Amino acid sequence: MRVINLTPGVVLLSLVLLDLTGCGPALIDDSLVVAEDAKVEDNEVNREIITLVEEYRRALEDKDLATLRRLVSSNYYENGGTNDTADDDYGYDGLANVLEMYSQNIRQLHLSVQVKQIEVRGNRANVYMDFAYNMLYVVDGQERWQVDRNLNRLELIREGDRWRVLAGL
């Protein structure tokens, strides 16, 4: 039997080589809403956030207003995409009107969401994602298709044991 003498230098060199060969944190790669090129670390918090994004996508496609309301914080605030006026801003109560208009005017929605990055700071998180959709909607009694692709940031807040959307729907 041969005995190998492991000196502290050999052990240190072995650890450095292991680090250089890609022993990093595990990444989420089994979710339909995480982009293939995303570097989203596989941990409990990120899994909870990915679950919320998946619920959000399904609820939009299914026009499930009850689920959409459940996913949103009572402190929700949206600036309507404008920073120079507050005329189109709304909070949680105004969101109910937006969701009702959505329900009445959207006939079909096919939505693809690809999470690119998740940043968590305490009880707040930002989810950066690409989304693409095909939507059949009604304007003035006429049905029209719209196809678009864009970037979005969902702002989340931890309330009790759940993450909820604070802004960015």
C-alpha positions as a LaTeX table, in Angstrom:
\begin{tabular}{lrrr}
\hline
Residue & $x$ (\AA) & $y$ (\AA) & $z$ (\AA) \\
\hline
Met1 & 0.00 & 0.00 & 0.00 \\
Arg2 & 1.28 & 3.41 & $-0.98$ \\
Val3 & 0.86 & 6.41 & 1.36 \\
Ile4 & 0.53 & 9.90 & $-0.14$ \\
Asn5 & 1.81 & 12.74 & 1.98 \\
Leu6 & $-0.51$ & 15.76 & 1.63 \\
Thr7 & 1.33 & 18.88 & 2.67 \\
Pro8 & $-0.58$ & 22.10 & 3.32 \\
Gly9 & 0.73 & 23.44 & $-0.02$ \\
Val10 & $-0.70$ & 20.48 & $-1.96$ \\
Val11 & $-4.07$ & 20.85 & $-0.21$ \\
Leu12 & $-4.19$ & 24.59 & $-0.97$ \\
Leu13 & $-3.24$ & 24.02 & $-4.62$ \\
Ser14 & $-5.98$ & 21.39 & $-4.93$ \\
Leu15 & $-8.59$ & 23.77 & $-3.52$ \\
Val16 & $-7.53$ & 26.56 & $-5.88$ \\
Leu17 & $-7.72$ & 24.22 & $-8.87$ \\
Leu18 & $-11.20$ & 23.06 & $-7.83$ \\
Asp19 & $-12.31$ & 26.68 & $-7.61$ \\
Leu20 & $-10.92$ & 27.46 & $-11.07$ \\
Thr21 & $-12.69$ & 24.51 & $-12.66$ \\
Gly22 & $-16.12$ & 26.00 & $-12.12$ \\
Cys23 & $-17.32$ & 24.89 & $-8.72$ \\
Gly24 & $-19.69$ & 27.83 & $-8.28$ \\
Pro25 & $-23.22$ & 28.13 & $-6.97$ \\
Ala26 & $-25.85$ & 25.98 & $-8.60$ \\
Leu27 & $-28.09$ & 27.84 & $-11.05$ \\
Ile28 & $-31.79$ & 27.43 & $-11.72$ \\
Asp29 & $-32.02$ & 25.68 & $-15.08$ \\
Asp30 & $-35.26$ & 23.71 & $-14.79$ \\
Ser31 & $-37.82$ & 26.53 & $-15.03$ \\
Leu32 & $-39.66$ & 27.60 & $-18.17$ \\
Val33 & $-39.50$ & 31.25 & $-17.10$ \\
Val34 & $-35.74$ & 31.47 & $-16.49$ \\
Ala35 & $-33.75$ & 32.43 & $-19.58$ \\
Glu36 & $-31.16$ & 29.89 & $-20.74$ \\
Asp37 & $-28.37$ & 32.45 & $-20.45$ \\
Ala38 & $-29.50$ & 33.72 & $-17.02$ \\
Lys39 & $-27.33$ & 33.31 & $-13.98$ \\
Val40 & $-30.05$ & 32.90 & $-11.33$ \\
Glu41 & $-28.65$ & 31.16 & $-8.27$ \\
Asp42 & $-30.63$ & 28.12 & $-7.12$ \\
Asn43 & $-31.76$ & 28.91 & $-3.59$ \\
Glu44 & $-35.01$ & 28.99 & $-1.65$ \\
Val45 & $-35.67$ & 32.73 & $-2.09$ \\
Asn46 & $-35.05$ & 32.70 & $-5.85$ \\
Arg47 & $-37.26$ & 29.61 & $-6.19$ \\
Glu48 & $-40.07$ & 31.43 & $-4.36$ \\
Ile49 & $-39.67$ & 34.41 & $-6.70$ \\
Ile50 & $-39.63$ & 32.20 & $-9.82$ \\
Thr51 & $-42.83$ & 30.52 & $-8.58$ \\
Leu52 & $-44.45$ & 33.96 & $-8.26$ \\
Val53 & $-43.38$ & 34.87 & $-11.83$ \\
Glu54 & $-44.81$ & 31.58 & $-13.14$ \\
Glu55 & $-48.10$ & 32.23 & $-11.31$ \\
Tyr56 & $-48.19$ & 35.78 & $-12.70$ \\
Arg57 & $-47.68$ & 34.56 & $-16.28$ \\
Arg58 & $-50.39$ & 31.89 & $-15.99$ \\
Ala59 & $-52.83$ & 34.28 & $-14.32$ \\
Leu60 & $-52.40$ & 36.83 & $-17.11$ \\
Glu61 & $-52.97$ & 34.23 & $-19.82$ \\
Asp62 & $-55.98$ & 32.78 & $-17.99$ \\
Lys63 & $-57.36$ & 36.22 & $-17.06$ \\
Asp64 & $-57.44$ & 35.00 & $-13.47$ \\
Leu65 & $-58.04$ & 38.33 & $-11.73$ \\
Ala66 & $-58.32$ & 36.78 & $-8.26$ \\
Thr67 & $-54.82$ & 35.30 & $-8.54$ \\
Leu68 & $-53.41$ & 38.55 & $-9.94$ \\
Arg69 & $-54.86$ & 40.47 & $-6.97$ \\
Arg70 & $-53.45$ & 37.88 & $-4.55$ \\
Leu71 & $-49.96$ & 38.29 & $-6.05$ \\
Val72 & $-50.00$ & 42.07 & $-5.60$ \\
Ser73 & $-49.11$ & 44.02 & $-2.46$ \\
Ser74 & $-51.73$ & 46.36 & $-0.99$ \\
Asn75 & $-48.94$ & 48.98 & $-1.30$ \\
Tyr76 & $-48.77$ & 48.48 & $-5.09$ \\
Tyr77 & $-48.00$ & 51.65 & $-7.04$ \\
Glu78 & $-47.60$ & 52.15 & $-10.77$ \\
Asn79 & $-46.51$ & 55.34 & $-12.53$ \\
Gly80 & $-47.96$ & 54.29 & $-15.88$ \\
Gly81 & $-44.51$ & 54.40 & $-17.47$ \\
Thr82 & $-44.27$ & 58.17 & $-17.16$ \\
Asn83 & $-42.18$ & 60.18 & $-14.74$ \\
Asp84 & $-43.19$ & 63.70 & $-15.76$ \\
Thr85 & $-46.86$ & 63.45 & $-14.77$ \\
Ala86 & $-48.90$ & 61.74 & $-12.08$ \\
Asp87 & $-52.08$ & 61.77 & $-14.17$ \\
Asp88 & $-51.73$ & 58.09 & $-15.12$ \\
Asp89 & $-50.43$ & 56.84 & $-11.75$ \\
Tyr90 & $-52.47$ & 54.37 & $-9.71$ \\
Gly91 & $-52.22$ & 52.24 & $-6.60$ \\
Tyr92 & $-53.77$ & 48.98 & $-5.46$ \\
Asp93 & $-57.36$ & 50.29 & $-5.73$ \\
Gly94 & $-56.75$ & 51.65 & $-9.23$ \\
Leu95 & $-55.22$ & 48.33 & $-10.24$ \\
Ala96 & $-58.67$ & 46.74 & $-9.83$ \\
Asn97 & $-59.97$ & 49.05 & $-12.59$ \\
Val98 & $-57.01$ & 48.23 & $-14.84$ \\
Leu99 & $-57.52$ & 44.49 & $-14.33$ \\
Glu100 & $-61.25$ & 44.79 & $-15.04$ \\
Met101 & $-60.56$ & 46.65 & $-18.32$ \\
Tyr102 & $-57.99$ & 43.99 & $-19.17$ \\
Ser103 & $-60.54$ & 41.24 & $-18.52$ \\
Gln104 & $-63.19$ & 42.89 & $-20.66$ \\
Asn105 & $-60.99$ & 43.83 & $-23.63$ \\
Ile106 & $-58.43$ & 41.04 & $-23.98$ \\
Arg107 & $-59.77$ & 38.04 & $-25.89$ \\
Gln108 & $-56.57$ & 35.96 & $-26.02$ \\
Leu109 & $-53.08$ & 36.35 & $-24.64$ \\
His110 & $-50.04$ & 34.18 & $-25.24$ \\
Leu111 & $-47.21$ & 35.35 & $-23.00$ \\
Ser112 & $-43.58$ & 34.26 & $-22.81$ \\
Val113 & $-41.53$ & 35.43 & $-19.83$ \\
Gln114 & $-37.77$ & 34.96 & $-19.53$ \\
Val115 & $-36.22$ & 35.98 & $-16.20$ \\
Lys116 & $-32.73$ & 37.34 & $-16.79$ \\
Gln117 & $-31.73$ & 38.40 & $-13.28$ \\
Ile118 & $-33.00$ & 38.51 & $-9.71$ \\
Glu119 & $-31.62$ & 40.98 & $-7.15$ \\
Val120 & $-32.65$ & 40.50 & $-3.52$ \\
Arg121 & $-31.96$ & 43.08 & $-0.82$ \\
Gly122 & $-33.57$ & 42.21 & 2.49 \\
Asn123 & $-37.35$ & 42.16 & 2.05 \\
Arg124 & $-37.21$ & 43.71 & $-1.44$ \\
Ala125 & $-36.36$ & 42.17 & $-4.80$ \\
Asn126 & $-36.15$ & 43.20 & $-8.44$ \\
Val127 & $-36.85$ & 40.70 & $-11.20$ \\
Tyr128 & $-35.49$ & 41.69 & $-14.61$ \\
Met129 & $-37.15$ & 39.86 & $-17.47$ \\
Asp130 & $-37.82$ & 39.79 & $-21.17$ \\
Phe131 & $-41.38$ & 39.21 & $-22.20$ \\
Ala132 & $-43.06$ & 38.63 & $-25.54$ \\
Tyr133 & $-46.75$ & 38.39 & $-26.24$ \\
Asn134 & $-49.40$ & 37.87 & $-28.89$ \\
Met135 & $-52.65$ & 39.47 & $-27.84$ \\
Leu136 & $-56.11$ & 39.61 & $-29.39$ \\
Tyr137 & $-57.97$ & 42.60 & $-27.96$ \\
Val138 & $-61.03$ & 44.74 & $-28.66$ \\
Val139 & $-61.00$ & 48.48 & $-29.35$ \\
Asp140 & $-64.22$ & 50.27 & $-30.35$ \\
Gly141 & $-65.86$ & 46.91 & $-31.07$ \\
Gln142 & $-63.08$ & 45.82 & $-33.43$ \\
Glu143 & $-60.80$ & 42.87 & $-32.67$ \\
Arg144 & $-57.09$ & 43.42 & $-33.32$ \\
Trp145 & $-53.91$ & 41.44 & $-32.81$ \\
Gln146 & $-50.87$ & 42.98 & $-31.22$ \\
Val147 & $-47.45$ & 41.35 & $-31.04$ \\
Asp148 & $-44.71$ & 42.89 & $-28.93$ \\
Arg149 & $-41.54$ & 42.14 & $-27.01$ \\
Asn150 & $-40.06$ & 44.23 & $-24.24$ \\
Leu151 & $-38.05$ & 44.32 & $-21.03$ \\
Asn152 & $-39.65$ & 44.68 & $-17.64$ \\
Arg153 & $-38.72$ & 44.94 & $-14.00$ \\
Leu154 & $-41.03$ & 43.57 & $-11.35$ \\
Glu155 & $-40.45$ & 45.13 & $-7.94$ \\
Leu156 & $-41.31$ & 42.72 & $-5.14$ \\
Ile157 & $-41.71$ & 43.01 & $-1.40$ \\
Arg158 & $-41.75$ & 40.24 & 1.19 \\
Glu159 & $-44.96$ & 40.40 & 3.21 \\
Gly160 & $-45.11$ & 37.74 & 5.89 \\
Asp161 & $-44.26$ & 34.42 & 4.23 \\
Arg162 & $-44.89$ & 35.52 & 0.62 \\
Trp163 & $-43.33$ & 37.70 & $-2.03$ \\
Arg164 & $-45.80$ & 40.15 & $-3.61$ \\
Val165 & $-45.59$ & 42.55 & $-6.54$ \\
Leu166 & $-45.02$ & 46.14 & $-5.44$ \\
Ala167 & $-44.70$ & 47.65 & $-8.95$ \\
Gly168 & $-44.14$ & 46.71 & $-12.56$ \\
Leu169 & $-47.17$ & 44.69 & $-13.74$ \\
\hline
\end{tabular}
